[in-house]
């Protein structure tokens, strides 16, 4: 999320040009979706969802996006 700073258009561009595991964890145990949700980036959440991000995925320390 840092590289797009909440810009859903930039995120969509990245997702269409770079192959990425959309549900991968970072070193803190969070996914892109977790970061977007925690920062309130609604348009990015929608972009990640459309790209196949799992809305029910938990963090490594058992927090869900929906909780």
N, C-alpha and C positions, 0 to 999 in steps of 0.2 A: 504494500500500500504506500510505502514511502515514496516510491518513484512516481506515483500518480497523484499523490496528495488529495485524494478524494475526487479526482477528475474521472468520471465514468467513461467519457469519450477516450481519454488516454488509456484507461484500463482496457476498454474494448479493442483499441488498436493493438495493444501489447498481446492480448489474448488471441487475436487473429493472426499475429505474425510470429509468435514464439510458442513453442511447444512446452507446456508446463503441467505438472501434476497439480491440478487445481485444489486437491484436498491434502496436499503435503503439509507436514508440520514444520515450523521453523525451530530454531534452537531453544525457544521458550515454551514450546509445546502448543503453539497456536497456528491456525490456518489463516489464509487470506481472508476467509469469511469471518473468522473471529475478530480479526483486526478491523475489518470494515464495520462490523456490528458495534464493536466497542467505541469506535470513533464517530458513529452515527452517520456513516456514508451510505445513505439509503440507495442512491443510484448505483453505487459500486456493489452493494449487496445484490441488487437485481441483476447487474451484469454478471457477477460471479455465479448466481443461481442459473441464469440462462446458459452459462458456459459449463454447467454440470457440477457446481459445488454442492456438497452435501449439507443440507440445513440441519440435519440431526447429528452431525459429527461432534464428538466431545473433544475437549482439549486433553492433553496428557494428564492433567490434574483434575479431570472429570467435571469440566464446565461445558454446558452445551450452548449453542448459539441461541436457542429458544428459551434458556432459563434466565 
